[in-house]
Amino acid sequence: MTLITDTLSRAADTTSPLLPVLAGRWSPRGFDPTALVDEATLTTVLEAARWAPSASNIQPSRFIVARRGTDSFVKVHETLRGFNKAWANAASVLIVNVATLAIDETRENPWARYDLGQAVAHLTIQAQHEGLHTHQLGGFDGAALALAFGLAEDQAIVSITALGVLGDVSLLSRELLERETAPRTRKPLTELLLVDD
Ligand SMILES: Cc1cc2nc3c(=O)[nH]c(=O)nc-3n(C[C@H](O)[C@H](O)[C@H](O)COP(=O)(O)O)c2cc1C
């Protein structure tokens, strides 16, 4: 039986109305292992990252784009830790998010990771708009990944984004299915506001 945990039922229960793409974004593990992202859509999603703002417009974000079925995809997937390995192989694309830490030989860019995060955020929302889903990952062996792709010392791998299409969650293990269907929660807004005068 095909059992897809749909976006509608996973949408955020917000206290104020949000843009549908923001409320509808969530991080699935049940990707369709046969789905492909067409090239025009993938370019659109990456273009959203390109047009994100960055400090002094330095644009420190770099991406390793690995489509399922390629050697690059296998190389990225091999570095995933724990249960990430069990579900991320079904993503259509694994995107390694890299921050360039140096501005030049003498200066560091203190906002490089911040800017990369913002670029990835824009990418995730554009993907949601395109009917795709994203799931960001911090569980991977960064040193192995940097070695596999020959990254320079000032290129910091911060995260990986799994990009794909929702699939049949009954293919997931019981443990992953539990996580997939667990209620989505957030701290109350009042806890986030250090000052709210
Ligand atoms: C930087 C970062 C690292 C993450 N690492 C992992 C990970 O290694 N494995 C995983 O399953 N989810 C990972 N997540 C997903 C979060 O657990 C998820 O975003 C959070 O629980 C909120 O759920 P939602 O995205 O569905 O709203 C990561 C998310 C971010 C932003």
The ligand as an ORCA input file, in Angstrom:
! r2SCAN-3c Opt
* xyz 0 1
  C      21.389     22.279     10.551
  C      20.393     21.154     10.647
  C      20.834     19.867     10.874
  C      19.926     18.804     10.927
  N      20.402     17.522     11.046
  C      19.545     16.485     10.911
  C      20.043     15.152     10.836
  O      21.247     14.881     10.866
  N      19.127     14.150     10.713
  C      17.778     14.388     10.648
  O      17.007     13.438     10.501
  N      17.286     15.654     10.703
  C      18.132     16.701     10.822
  N      17.649     17.990     10.826
  C      16.188     18.240     10.733
  C      15.632     18.771     12.052
  O      15.603     17.736     12.996
  C      14.244     19.376     11.778
  O      14.367     20.492     10.952
  C      13.544     19.776     13.078
  O      13.263     18.638     13.858
  C      12.242     20.512     12.825
  O      11.395     19.744     12.021
  P      10.745     20.346     10.674
  O      11.908     20.731      9.760
  O       9.930     19.233     10.090
  O       9.963     21.543     11.042
  C      18.541     19.060     10.791
  C      18.092     20.377     10.581
  C      18.998     21.412     10.495
  C      18.482     22.817     10.217
*
